Amino acid sequence: MSITAQATLPDHYSEEILLHPEKRGFPPFDLVRLLDTVFDPTRGCRVCVLIDFGEPAGLIKDCAFLGREGFDVQKNAHRHFYQALRGGAMEKLGMTGGELFAYKCTGGSNLDLDDDVWDTAGNHLSLDRDIYPNYDLILCISTFSATAPLTAKCKEFGFRGATLHGLNDVILNSGLAVDYHDVSADAERLRLALTKADSIEIDFALEDGRVLTAWLGLDGQEAQKSHGLCLGEKPDIANLPAGEVYFVPEDARGQFPMKYEDGTLGVLDVENRCIIRSTLIEGNQATIDAHNARLKDDPMTGTLGELGFGTQVLPVSGADIQDEKVLGTCHLATGRDDHLGGDILPTMFKKHENSTHDDILFAPHKTPNFNISQVRMIRGDQREVLIENFRPARYLMDALREGR
């Protein structure tokens, strides 16, 4: 690339910003710009906002939750989406509707939603009867991701939408403030750089000096992307913030570390695409025992359903929906993967509550006890380093610059 061409690059393509995303600046969040970019065309669309509560009937009526402690995600949804839509955004976008509904919190990532839903007047309604068939755009801003169930429902009922679970101020002011045409273009550049990979190898360096390696067989499949654009009228669900290249593994073996919610650290052994056991590194042995009991009781919970790579230059938000999109991070996911084109369906699990899609994110803030020392792609005779020490390697940085 010529010096002149480099000088015209947006600042987030400079090597300094690519390697230090915390230095990037962002424009103010603008709901009209976001929805117009992601959902063009919007004119003539009827839109609504879905939120979730443990006890939705009482909290959604007259927006009673606004006067209670907590519910930060739902309050952000009310202020920055529901009120903004009704305060002029719908008119500018040529949309109608703008209603707010609440459903019962699922309690797990990508579990199917109960059909019960309530409006702000306290009326008890049905998602299948009253919401899905009657709205063109559904914005789900919730505690847990609803991407998988809404992807299935949008194909059945014909709507478009977005899932924005874990919405917080950092996400609003960075991951949702970017130009999604740029996000889509960047995701496509990295998709092309990774597509048809035969396998991926990930080295994890532990504090005790051990290096664990996980091998994921991809069988030359086409890489997929989460790029945030839901254009036209084809039913689809965007996961926002977007910016990810992902695969559904055909096979997997080796080991990788796991940091549990209580801080316990374990080593997971993988054979034939499935986690078969966890072994304690440090922390609570009972946490390890509980995981092993779950794997024994319902082995599908240990099946690896996704390998993903972040493609965006973003700050850490504290919510995985954004943090897994950060360039230099990668994640694995266990459980259902039907929404990604995979073969793991909710009906294959012993218990409904086990049929989650759970991301395991590897990032400096999330897993400070171990480092991704290197990620390698093998594609035919090609062997490329993708990530080193949680930073994009030269191959990925060059791919982002191609054609600019």
N, C-alpha and C positions, 0 to 999 in steps of 0.2 A: 504494500500500500504506500502511496506517495505521501510526502510530508504535508502537502496541501490537503489531501483527503483526510489525513489524521487530524488536521487542525479544525475540520468542519464537524468532527464527531461530537455528539452531545456529551456533556461532561461525565455522564455515568458510564461511558465506554472507555474512559481513560484508564490506564493500568492502575493508577493511584486509587481511583474510586472502586474499580473492580476488586482490588485486594483489600480495600478498607471501606466497606459500604456505609459505615457510620458517618462518613464525610459527605455523603450525597445530600443535596437539598431537594425539596419537593414543593410544588405549588399547593395552594390551599385546597382542601377537599371541596368538591363541587358535585352535588348529587345529580344535577341536570347533565353535566358533562359525562359523568360516569354512566348513567343509564342510557343516554343518547349514544355513547360509544359502544357499550356492551350489547344493547338490544335493538339497534337500528333495524327495522323501523319501529318507532314507538307510537306514532300517530294512530289513533283508533283503538289502542290497546286498553284493556281494563286491568288495573294493577291492584294487588293487595299485599299486605305485610303479615307474615306469620311469626309469632314468638311463642315461647314455651315456659311453663311453670310446673312445679310439682302439684299445685292445686289451682288450675287455671280458672275455674268458674268464678271464684271469689276475687281473684287478683286482677282479672281483665275487666270486670264490670266497672264502668266509669273510670277505668285506668287506675284502680285503687293501688296498684303496685308502686305508683309514682310517690306515694306518701310513706312507703315502707323502706326500711334499711335494705341495702343490697340490690340485687337485680340490675347490676351495671350493664350487662349486655342488652337486656330488655329496655332499659332507659335510653341507651344509645339508639336502639331501634326506633323508639318512640320519637325522640328529638330529631335525629338526623335523617330519618326516612319517613315515618308516618306524618309528623308535623311538617316536614319539608315538602312532602308531596302535596299536602293539602294547603300549604302556604304559598303555592305558586309554581312548584316544579311540574305538577301534572299539567297545568295549563300550557306551560312552555313546551312540554313534550307532546302535547296533543293526546294525553291519556285521560281516562276516567276512572272512577272507583276510589281507590285510596283507603279502603277499609283496613282495620287492624283486627286480627284474630289470634286466639291463643289455643294451643293444644297441650296435652300432658307431656311433660319432659320424659324422654324415652329412657334415660338413665345410662345410655351407652352410645358409642359412636356408630352411626349408620344403622341402628336398629329401626325396624318398621314403625311408623307412627300409628297410634290408635286413631280410629276414625272420628272420635269425638273432638269437637272444636267449639269455642265460644266467641261471641262478638262483644264489643264494648258495652252493649246494652244488657249483656248477661244471657242472651239467647243461646240455647244449646243447639248446635248445628252438626252437620256431617261433612267431613272433608270430601268424600266421594260424591256426595249429592249436591252440596251447596258451594264448595270452593273450587275444586279441580275443574269441573265442567264450565264454570262461570267466569273464570279469569284467564287472561292471556299471558300475564306476567305475575309470577308469585315470588316474592322476596322472603326467604326464610332466614331469620336472624335469631339464632337459638343457642342453647347451652352446648349441645352435642351436634355433630355434623348430621345432616339429613340428606346428604348428596345421593347416597345409594337408593333409599326409598323414593325420593322425589324423581330421580332419573327413571325409575320403573313407572311411576305414576304419570309423568309427562308423556311417555310413549303411549300410555293407555288413553289419556284424556286430551292430549294435544296442546298443552301449554308450554311456555318457556319460563325460565326462572333462574334464580341464583341462591346459593346457600352461603351464609356469611356467619358461621358460628364463632363464638368467642370474640365478637366485635368489641374493640376497645379504642382508646384515643390514638394510640400509636398506629394502629391499622388504618383508622380514618385519615390520618395525616401523612401517611406514606403509601402503604399498599393499595389503598383505594383512591389516592390522589394522582396516580400516574396515568399516562396515556396508554390505554389498552391496545391501541394499534401497535405501539412500540413493544408492549409485553408479548403480543401475539407474534410479532416478527422475530423477537429474540428467542421465544420458545421454538419457533420453527427452525431457526438457524441451529440451535443445539439439538433439536430432534434429528435433523439431517446429519449432524455430526455423530450421533449415536445409533441411528437406525440400522437394523439388520445386524446388530452385534451378536456374536456367537455366545459370548459370556462376559461376565463382569467379576472381577476379583477385588475384595475390599480387605485391607489390612488394618487391624485395630491394635494400637499399642496401649498396653495396660501400665498402671503405675508400678507394678512389680517387675517390669521388664519383659513380660511375655508379649508376643505378637500373635493374635488370633487372625485367621483368614477365613472369610466366607466366600464361597464360589457360587455364583448364580448362573445357571444355564438358560439362555434366551432363545437358542435354536434359530438365530437369524431373523427373528420376528421384526415387523415394523414397529418402531418406537411410536408411542402416543404422546399427546401433549395436553396439558390443561393451560389454556391460553386466554380464557376470560371472555372471548367474543361469542355471542349467541345471536348471530345476525340472521335476517330473513324470518321466515315463519315456521321453520322446522322445529319440532319439539326438542328441547335440550335444556340442560341445567348447567350453569357455570358455577364453579367453586371459586369464590372471591375472598381474599386476593388470589389471583392465579399466577402462573409462571412455573411450570413444572414439565419435565419430560419423564415418562414412566413406562415400565414394562410389566407384564404379568409373567413371572418366572415359570419356565417349563420344568426346572429342576433346581435343587439347591443342596449344598452340603458344606460341612465345615463347622466353624464356631463364630459366634459374635457375642459381645457383652451386652448386658441389659441393666439399666437403672430403673428400679421399680419406684412406684409413687412414694413409698416411705423412705426412699434413699438407699435401700438395700441394693447391692451390686451382685450380679450373677453372670455366669457363662452359660450360654445356650448352645447345646449340641444340635446340629441339623443333619438329617439324612433324608434323602428322597423328597426334598422340598418341605419337610415338616420338622418343627422343633420337637425333639423327643425327650429332652430333659434339661433341667436347670441345675447348676451347681453353684454354691455360695462362694463369693469372693470376700465380701464383708457385709455386715449388717445383720438382718433378722432371718435366722434359719426358717422360722415359721412362714415367712413370705415365700421362700423358695419351695417349701413343702406344699404350700397352698397352690402354687403354680403347677408343680408336678402332679398334684392330685387332679387339677383341672385338665391337664394334658391327658392323663390316664382315663379320666371319666368321659371326655369328649375330645378325641384326638384332632378333630377338624379345627379346634381353636388354635392349634399350632401350625397350621398350613400357611406358608408364605404366599400371599396373594398379590404383592406389589413390590417393585423396586423403583424408587423415584429420585430424581435429581432436581434441585432448585435451579431456576434460571434467572432470577431477578436480583438486582442490587437493592437490598432493603435492610433497614435496621431490625434488630431483634425486638419483637413485640411482646414476648411472653405467652403468645398463643400459637399453637402449632400450625393453624391454618395459614398464617403468614410465615412463620419461621421455617417451615419446610420448603418454602419457595425461595429461600435465600441461596444465591449462587455460592457453591463451595460446601453445601450440606447435601446429605442424602438420607433417605429413609427407607425402611422396610415396613411392610404391613402384614399383619396376620388376619385371617378370617375371610369373610365374604369378599368377592371381587367381581361379581356379576355386573356391577355398574362400570367396570373397567374393561369389559369384554372377556372376563375370565369365566371359569367353570365352577366356582365355589358359590353355591346358592344357599340362602337362608334355611331351606328345607333339609339341608345335609347335616345340620347341627342337632345334637341330642336335645338341647334346650333352646327355646327362642331367645332368651337373654344372652346366649353365647354367640349368636349370629352377628357379631359386630365386625366392623372393619377398623382395626386399631393400628394407627401409625406408630412406629418406633423411630423417632427422629434422632439423628446423630449430628450434634451441633455443639460448639464450645460452651454455650451457656446452659445447654440441656444436659450434656454428658461431660462435665469437666474432668471426670475421673479417668477418662480414656480418650485417646486421640485417633482420628482417622489419619494414619500416616500416609496411606496411598490408596487410590482407587484406580484400577486399570481396566481398559476395554480391550477385548480380543475380538477381531473381526477379520476372518480369513488369516492372511499373513500379517495384517496390521495389528500393532500393539501400541496403544496410546495411554499415557497417564492422564487421568481426568481431574483428580483432586489430590493435593498434598497438604497435610496439616490444616484441613478445613479451609483451604484456599483453592480457587480454580487454577488448574495448571495451564501451561501455555496453549495446549491444544484447544481447550474450551474458550480461552480469551480470544484466540485468533478466530475461532468459529463465530463468535459474537460480532466480530468486526467485518466479516466477509460481506461484500456487496454494499458497504456503506461508504 
